[in-house]
Amino acid sequence: MLAVLSHSLSSLSSAPSRDEPGFLALVGRIAQAVHAERQRRRDAQIAAFIEARGGRITDDLERQIGNYFC
C-alpha cells in the first residue's frame, strides 16, 4: 500500500502543469529578446567607439575596447 501511495504522489508531483510549458517558453523568449537588445546596444557602442578613434582597428584599439567594454 505504501509503495502504491508513494508512486501516486511522485507521479502527481512530477507531472507538468498545462500552463508551465507556455509560461516557460514565454519567459525564455523574453530573456532572449533582452539579451539580443543588450548585444545590439553593445555592438552600437563599440562601433561608435571605433568611429570616434578613426575607424581603423589596431592592436591598441582592440586593447582599449577590451578595457573599456569588458
N, CA, C and O atoms as a DFTB+ gen file, in Angstrom:
280 C
 N C O
     1  1       0.822      -1.191       0.000
     2  2       0.000       0.000       0.000
     3  2       0.866       1.255       0.000
     4  3       0.573       2.201      -0.732
     5  1       1.918       1.282       0.801
     6  2       2.792       2.444       0.863
     7  2       3.490       2.682      -0.474
     8  3       3.657       3.830      -0.889
     9  1       3.898       1.613      -1.149
    10  2       4.552       1.751      -2.451
    11  2       3.592       2.360      -3.469
    12  3       3.992       3.205      -4.270
    13  1       2.350       1.942      -3.442
    14  2       1.349       2.489      -4.366
    15  2       1.113       3.959      -4.063
    16  3       1.007       4.772      -4.981
    17  1       1.031       4.307      -2.790
    18  2       0.806       5.692      -2.395
    19  2       1.986       6.573      -2.783
    20  3       1.781       7.665      -3.312
    21  1       3.216       6.129      -2.536
    22  2       4.380       6.945      -2.876
    23  2       4.519       7.072      -4.392
    24  3       4.927       8.123      -4.886
    25  1       4.186       6.017      -5.134
    26  2       4.236       6.105      -6.596
    27  2       3.198       7.101      -7.109
    28  3       3.469       7.873      -8.028
    29  1       2.015       7.078      -6.512
    30  2       0.966       8.007      -6.930
    31  2       1.347       9.442      -6.634
    32  3       1.099      10.335      -7.444
    33  1       1.949       9.670      -5.477
    34  2       2.341      11.032      -5.108
    35  2       3.481      11.533      -5.979
    36  3       3.483      12.694      -6.386
    37  1       4.449      10.673      -6.270
    38  2       5.577      11.123      -7.088
    39  2       5.137      11.393      -8.519
    40  3       5.644      12.316      -9.157
    41  1       4.209      10.610      -9.029
    42  2       3.746      10.863     -10.398
    43  2       2.929      12.145     -10.465
    44  3       2.929      12.814     -11.498
    45  1       2.239      12.500      -9.401
    46  2       1.484      13.755      -9.378
    47  2       2.415      14.956      -9.304
    48  3       2.185      15.973      -9.959
    49  1       3.466      14.833      -8.504
    50  2       4.348      15.982      -8.323
    51  2       5.227      16.234      -9.541
    52  3       5.625      17.373      -9.784
    53  1       5.537      15.190     -10.313
    54  2       6.395      15.386     -11.472
    55  2       5.615      15.694     -12.736
    56  3       6.217      16.027     -13.757
    57  1       4.313      15.594     -12.700
    58  2       3.506      15.898     -13.878
    59  2       3.486      17.407     -14.105
    60  3       3.124      18.167     -13.207
    61  1       3.875      17.843     -15.306
    62  2       3.888      19.282     -15.567
    63  2       2.477      19.841     -15.689
    64  3       1.558      19.174     -16.163
    65  1       2.342      21.045     -15.260
    66  2       1.070      21.744     -15.383
    67  2       0.851      22.108     -16.848
    68  3       1.818      22.262     -17.594
    69  1      -0.387      22.246     -17.266
    70  2      -0.662      22.618     -18.654
    71  2      -0.189      24.037     -18.949
    72  3       0.101      24.367     -20.100
    73  1      -0.110      24.876     -17.924
    74  2       0.311      26.263     -18.122
    75  2       1.828      26.407     -18.161
    76  3       2.337      27.387     -18.704
    77  1       2.557      25.448     -17.596
    78  2       4.002      25.572     -17.459
    79  2       4.752      25.717     -18.778
    80  3       5.533      26.659     -18.908
    81  1       4.560      24.837     -19.770
    82  2       5.354      24.966     -20.991
    83  2       5.162      26.312     -21.684
    84  3       6.133      26.890     -22.172
    85  1       3.941      26.820     -21.738
    86  2       3.714      28.115     -22.359
    87  2       4.366      29.241     -21.591
    88  3       4.934      30.162     -22.177
    89  1       4.283      29.161     -20.276
    90  2       4.891      30.192     -19.437
    91  2       6.409      30.165     -19.554
    92  3       7.044      31.211     -19.690
    93  1       6.989      28.969     -19.502
    94  2       8.440      28.854     -19.611
    95  2       8.925      29.294     -20.987
    96  3       9.981      29.916     -21.106
    97  1       8.165      28.978     -22.015
    98  2       8.525      29.419     -23.363
    99  2       8.478      30.938     -23.453
   100  3       9.347      31.555     -24.070
   101  1       7.469      31.539     -22.843
   102  2       7.347      32.998     -22.845
   103  2       8.524      33.637     -22.116
   104  3       9.117      34.598     -22.606
   105  1       8.854      33.107     -20.959
   106  2       9.992      33.634     -20.195
   107  2      11.280      33.477     -20.995
   108  3      12.119      34.378     -21.004
   109  1      11.440      32.351     -21.659
   110  2      12.621      32.128     -22.490
   111  2      12.720      33.120     -23.630
   112  3      13.796      33.644     -23.916
   113  1      11.586      33.379     -24.287
   114  2      11.591      34.355     -25.391
   115  2      11.894      35.757     -24.893
   116  3      12.601      36.514     -25.558
   117  1      11.365      36.108     -23.728
   118  2      11.647      37.432     -23.156
   119  2      13.133      37.550     -22.817
   120  3      13.757      38.570     -23.111
   121  1      13.694      36.527     -22.210
   122  2      15.122      36.550     -21.857
   123  2      15.986      36.662     -23.108
   124  3      16.966      37.407     -23.119
   125  1      15.628      35.925     -24.168
   126  2      16.385      36.013     -25.417
   127  2      16.278      37.406     -26.038
   128  3      17.260      37.928     -26.565
   129  1      15.100      38.001     -25.978
   130  2      14.909      39.341     -26.538
   131  2      15.720      40.383     -25.771
   132  3      16.313      41.279     -26.372
   133  1      15.744      40.264     -24.452
   134  2      16.523      41.196     -23.627
   135  2      18.007      41.034     -23.935
   136  3      18.722      42.026     -24.079
   137  1      18.472      39.802     -24.036
   138  2      19.885      39.551     -24.341
   139  2      20.245      40.109     -25.721
   140  3      21.291      40.736     -25.887
   141  1      19.374      39.879     -26.708
   142  2      19.640      40.368     -28.062
   143  2      19.691      41.897     -28.095
   144  3      20.532      42.471     -28.786
   145  1      18.805      42.554     -27.360
   146  2      18.806      44.024     -27.325
   147  2      20.077      44.549     -26.678
   148  3      20.668      45.514     -27.162
   149  1      20.498      43.925     -25.591
   150  2      21.749      44.345     -24.943
   151  2      22.937      44.169     -25.875
   152  3      23.836      45.009     -25.914
   153  1      22.939      43.064     -26.633
   154  2      24.028      42.825     -27.575
   155  2      24.037      43.873     -28.680
   156  3      25.098      44.360     -29.071
   157  1      22.843      44.224     -29.190
   158  2      22.772      45.272     -30.223
   159  2      23.285      46.606     -29.691
   160  3      24.014      47.312     -30.387
   161  1      22.910      46.951     -28.468
   162  2      23.402      48.205     -27.872
   163  2      24.913      48.184     -27.715
   164  3      25.593      49.161     -28.030
   165  1      25.437      47.059     -27.225
   166  2      26.882      46.933     -27.041
   167  2      27.602      47.056     -28.377
   168  3      28.625      47.735     -28.467
   169  1      27.076      46.403     -29.423
   170  2      27.678      46.489     -30.751
   171  2      27.673      47.919     -31.268
   172  3      28.653      48.371     -31.859
   173  1      26.574      48.632     -31.047
   174  2      26.479      50.024     -31.489
   175  2      27.474      50.898     -30.727
   176  3      28.089      51.790     -31.312
   177  1      27.635      50.651     -29.432
   178  2      28.594      51.413     -28.636
   179  2      30.019      51.160     -29.115
   180  3      30.817      52.092     -29.217
   181  1      30.333      49.919     -29.404
   182  2      31.679      49.595     -29.883
   183  2      31.914      50.212     -31.253
   184  3      33.004      50.719     -31.522
   185  1      30.908      50.177     -32.126
   186  2      31.046      50.795     -33.447
   187  2      31.285      52.299     -33.323
   188  3      32.120      52.857     -34.036
   189  1      30.560      52.951     -32.426
   190  2      30.765      54.390     -32.214
   191  2      32.149      54.660     -31.628
   192  3      32.791      55.645     -31.991
   193  1      32.607      53.809     -30.739
   194  2      33.934      53.930     -30.134
   195  2      35.011      53.840     -31.220
   196  3      35.967      54.616     -31.222
   197  1      34.846      52.887     -32.140
   198  2      35.824      52.715     -33.225
   199  2      35.793      53.913     -34.161
   200  3      36.844      54.425     -34.547
   201  1      34.605      54.364     -34.529
   202  2      34.481      55.515     -35.428
   203  2      35.069      56.783     -34.810
   204  3      35.669      57.596     -35.513
   205  1      34.900      56.953     -33.514
   206  2      35.425      58.140     -32.839
   207  2      36.949      58.142     -32.812
   208  3      37.568      59.187     -32.612
   209  1      37.550      56.979     -33.011
   210  2      39.007      56.874     -32.985
   211  2      39.599      56.575     -34.359
   212  3      40.657      55.955     -34.466
   213  1      38.914      57.017     -35.400
   214  2      39.463      56.919     -36.745
   215  2      38.884      55.814     -37.603
   216  3      39.115      55.816     -38.812
   217  1      38.158      54.887     -37.055
   218  2      37.516      53.848     -37.834
   219  2      38.398      52.694     -38.244
   220  3      37.949      51.785     -38.942
   221  1      39.643      52.718     -37.822
   222  2      40.567      51.639     -38.175
   223  2      40.917      50.852     -36.919
   224  3      41.328      51.422     -35.908
   225  1      40.749      49.534     -36.997
   226  2      41.021      48.696     -35.827
   227  2      42.505      48.338     -35.800
   228  3      43.042      47.738     -36.731
   229  1      43.129      48.716     -34.729
   230  2      44.534      48.386     -34.499
   231  2      44.625      47.550     -33.226
   232  3      43.639      47.377     -32.510
   233  1      45.819      47.037     -32.959
   234  2      46.015      46.280     -31.725
   235  2      45.707      47.132     -30.503
   236  3      45.088      46.668     -29.546
   237  1      46.148      48.391     -30.550
   238  2      45.904      49.278     -29.421
   239  2      44.409      49.539     -29.240
   240  3      43.917      49.565     -28.112
   241  1      43.686      49.731     -30.344
   242  2      42.250      49.967     -30.255
   243  2      41.524      48.730     -29.710
   244  3      40.591      48.848     -28.916
   245  1      41.962      47.557     -30.143
   246  2      41.373      46.332     -29.598
   247  2      41.589      46.254     -28.087
   248  3      40.687      45.868     -27.345
   249  1      42.767      46.615     -27.646
   250  2      43.076      46.629     -26.213
   251  2      42.177      47.622     -25.480
   252  3      41.648      47.320     -24.410
   253  1      42.009      48.803     -26.062
   254  2      41.138      49.810     -25.451
   255  2      39.692      49.320     -25.367
   256  3      39.021      49.525     -24.356
   257  1      39.221      48.679     -26.425
   258  2      37.855      48.139     -26.412
   259  2      37.732      47.103     -25.301
   260  3      36.758      47.107     -24.548
   261  1      38.713      46.221     -25.201
   262  2      38.691      45.213     -24.150
   263  2      38.682      45.814     -22.756
   264  3      37.977      45.325     -21.874
   265  1      39.456      46.867     -22.551
   266  2      39.500      47.514     -21.246
   267  2      38.238      48.313     -20.966
   268  3      37.755      48.331     -19.833
   269  1      37.705      48.966     -21.971
   270  2      36.559      49.845     -21.782
   271  2      35.233      49.092     -21.662
   272  3      34.388      49.442     -20.839
   273  1      35.056      48.060     -22.484
   274  2      33.767      47.389     -22.556
   275  2      33.696      46.073     -21.793
   276  3      32.599      45.548     -21.598
   277  1      34.795      45.535     -21.364
   278  2      34.743      44.235     -20.672
   279  2      34.962      44.332     -19.201
   280  3      34.942      43.315     -18.507
